Amino acid sequence: MRSGKLRPFVVLPTLLFLLFVSLVLLANSLVQKPSVQKAFLDRLSGLTGYEISLDDVEIYVWNGIGIRAHGFEAHQKEGFGTIHASETIFFLEALQLLRGRVVLKRLDVERPIIDLAPSDESKPFSFAFLSGLDSLTMDKGSLFIKQSRLRFVNLNLEMKKAEAGTLNVK
């Protein structure tokens, strides 16, 4: 008799959990398609002004909904900067994702290598792509400026928007 009263409290959460797991697996299989990856990279390149390439892509659902990419490379279309990272996580706005739009919210970069090779006619290296992000986190990064032979190693950087027009850097 008691098992009949507990049944709705056990079955419904179990079904909801299975639905969530199946949706995550479906999204992960969609992200593996080359056409979806190309559309994501084209959108990302358009937003940032960088030519971007990735090796391996998967869905990331820890601390938010996002896309984890291995072998991240970005080159400025006009300028002198390149960024290589072993792992990059692009966190997306969930509400906009449900509406069918890919809107970046946060960017976490692991072990990036930023190479700057300025020349007289090149534009300055910029982080203009940060304008649409709420935060950027860089762990164990390296910055190399080739003309001055200046090197920064083991950099940890956290940039967050505090309010409109305010940027906090740690």
Secondary structure as UniProt FT lines:
FT   HELIX           2..31
FT   HELIX           34..48
FT   STRAND          50..53
FT   STRAND          56..60
FT   STRAND          66..76
FT   STRAND          81..92
FT   HELIX           94..98
FT   TURN            99..100
FT   STRAND          104..110
FT   STRAND          113..116
FT   TURN            120..121
FT   HELIX           128..132
FT   STRAND          135..145
FT   TURN            146..149
FT   STRAND          150..163
FT   TURN            164..165
FT   STRAND          166..169
//
